[in-house]
Amino acid sequence: MFIGVRLSQAKRLFFDRQKVLSQVSRAERRVLSRFGAYVRQDAKQRIRRRKRPSQRDESPTNQTGLLKRHIYFVFDPDRRSVVIGPARLSTGTQAPATLEYGGNAIVDTPQGKPVRVAIAERPYMGPAFRQELPKVPALWRDSVR
């Protein structure tokens, strides 16, 4: 039994594979970049200016402004994902990670003697990510045309 459609007509009904993949990758880049921007903005807003140091499980206090100014996001095309977080500004410090997860740090005392201290976690990236995650389905909606 024949359908009654010519081959040239049938070919036009099939998806153009390359065009579909191109549209999906463009939408993927756009959606993930937008998500990265939302998380970055939320994380920056969590870092607050206060007169006192931040407490355990409270977002960090903005002392110098470096942490807040240097939170970035970038789309990684090889992994097809977005990387969001603070940039490493100097090689000798793990301050952003120590603030997020807690840990030990060496601090100079007023006498000039270095002392190892335990730093409690002051998360800012994780809560920002969790706050913005429910928005992802809405970002994908109607993104591929």
C-alpha positions as CSV (number, residue, x, y, z in Angstrom):
1,M,0.0,0.0,0.0
2,F,1.3,3.4,-1.0
3,I,0.9,6.6,1.1
4,G,0.4,8.8,-1.9
5,V,3.2,11.2,-1.1
6,R,6.1,11.7,-3.5
7,L,9.7,11.2,-2.2
8,S,10.5,14.9,-2.7
9,Q,7.5,15.9,-0.6
10,A,8.3,13.3,2.1
11,K,11.9,14.6,2.4
12,R,10.6,18.1,3.2
13,L,8.6,16.6,6.1
14,F,11.7,15.2,7.9
15,F,13.7,17.3,10.4
16,D,16.8,18.9,9.1
17,R,19.2,17.1,11.6
18,Q,21.9,19.7,11.5
19,K,19.5,22.6,11.8
20,V,17.8,21.0,14.8
21,L,21.1,20.3,16.5
22,S,22.3,23.8,15.8
23,Q,19.1,25.3,17.3
24,V,19.4,23.1,20.4
25,S,23.0,24.0,21.0
26,R,22.3,27.7,20.6
27,A,19.3,27.4,23.0
28,E,21.4,25.3,25.4
29,R,24.1,28.0,25.5
30,R,21.5,30.8,25.9
31,V,19.6,29.0,28.7
32,L,22.7,27.9,30.7
33,S,24.3,31.4,30.3
34,R,21.1,33.0,31.6
35,F,21.0,30.5,34.5
36,G,24.7,31.4,35.3
37,A,23.8,35.1,35.3
38,Y,21.0,34.5,37.7
39,V,23.1,32.4,40.1
40,R,25.9,35.0,39.9
41,Q,23.6,37.9,40.7
42,D,22.0,36.0,43.6
43,A,25.5,35.1,45.0
44,K,26.6,38.7,44.7
45,Q,23.5,39.9,46.6
46,R,24.2,37.4,49.4
47,I,27.6,39.0,50.1
48,R,26.5,41.9,52.3
49,R,28.2,44.9,53.7
50,R,28.0,44.9,57.5
51,K,29.8,46.5,60.4
52,R,30.4,43.1,62.0
53,P,31.9,39.9,60.8
54,S,29.5,37.3,59.4
55,Q,28.4,34.5,61.7
56,R,28.5,30.7,61.0
57,D,26.1,29.7,58.2
58,E,25.5,33.3,57.3
59,S,26.7,34.7,54.0
60,P,30.1,36.4,54.1
61,T,30.6,40.0,54.9
62,N,32.0,42.2,52.2
63,Q,35.3,43.4,53.6
64,T,37.3,44.6,50.6
65,G,34.7,44.0,47.8
66,L,37.1,41.6,45.9
67,L,35.0,38.5,46.4
68,K,31.8,40.2,45.3
69,R,33.3,41.9,42.3
70,H,35.0,38.7,41.0
71,I,32.2,36.2,40.8
72,Y,31.8,35.1,37.2
73,F,30.1,32.5,35.0
74,V,31.2,31.0,31.7
75,F,29.6,28.5,29.4
76,D,31.8,25.4,28.8
77,P,31.0,24.1,25.3
78,D,33.1,20.9,25.8
79,R,31.1,19.8,28.8
80,R,27.9,21.6,27.7
81,S,27.6,23.2,31.1
82,V,28.0,26.5,32.9
83,V,30.7,27.2,35.5
84,I,29.8,29.7,38.1
85,G,31.9,31.0,41.0
86,P,34.6,33.3,42.2
87,A,37.8,33.7,40.3
88,R,41.1,32.8,42.0
89,L,42.8,36.2,42.5
90,S,46.1,35.0,44.1
91,T,47.8,31.7,44.1
92,G,48.4,31.6,47.8
93,T,44.9,31.7,49.1
94,Q,41.8,29.5,49.2
95,A,39.6,32.2,50.7
96,P,36.5,31.8,48.5
97,A,36.4,28.0,49.0
98,T,37.2,28.4,52.7
99,L,34.3,30.8,53.1
100,E,31.9,28.5,51.2
101,Y,32.9,25.2,52.8
102,G,34.8,26.1,55.9
103,G,38.3,25.0,56.8
104,N,41.6,26.2,58.2
105,A,43.5,29.4,57.4
106,I,46.7,30.9,58.6
107,V,46.2,34.4,59.9
108,D,48.8,37.0,61.1
109,T,48.4,38.2,64.6
110,P,49.0,41.8,65.6
111,Q,52.4,40.6,66.9
112,G,53.3,39.4,63.4
113,K,53.1,35.7,64.3
114,P,51.1,33.5,62.0
115,V,48.4,31.4,63.7
116,R,46.2,28.6,62.2
117,V,42.5,29.2,62.8
118,A,39.4,27.2,62.0
119,I,36.9,29.1,59.8
120,A,33.3,28.1,59.9
121,E,31.4,27.9,56.6
122,R,29.7,30.9,55.3
123,P,28.0,29.6,52.1
124,Y,27.0,32.0,49.3
125,M,27.3,30.0,46.0
126,G,25.4,26.9,47.1
127,P,22.4,28.7,48.4
128,A,22.3,30.9,45.3
129,F,22.4,27.9,43.1
130,R,19.6,26.1,45.0
131,Q,17.5,29.3,44.9
132,E,17.8,29.7,41.2
133,L,17.5,26.0,40.2
134,P,13.7,25.9,40.1
135,K,13.8,28.5,37.3
136,V,15.5,26.2,34.9
137,P,12.4,24.5,33.4
138,A,10.9,27.9,32.7
139,L,14.2,29.0,31.0
140,W,14.0,25.9,28.7
141,R,10.3,26.4,27.8
142,D,10.0,27.5,24.2
143,S,13.8,27.9,23.9
144,V,14.1,25.7,20.7
145,R,12.1,26.9,17.7
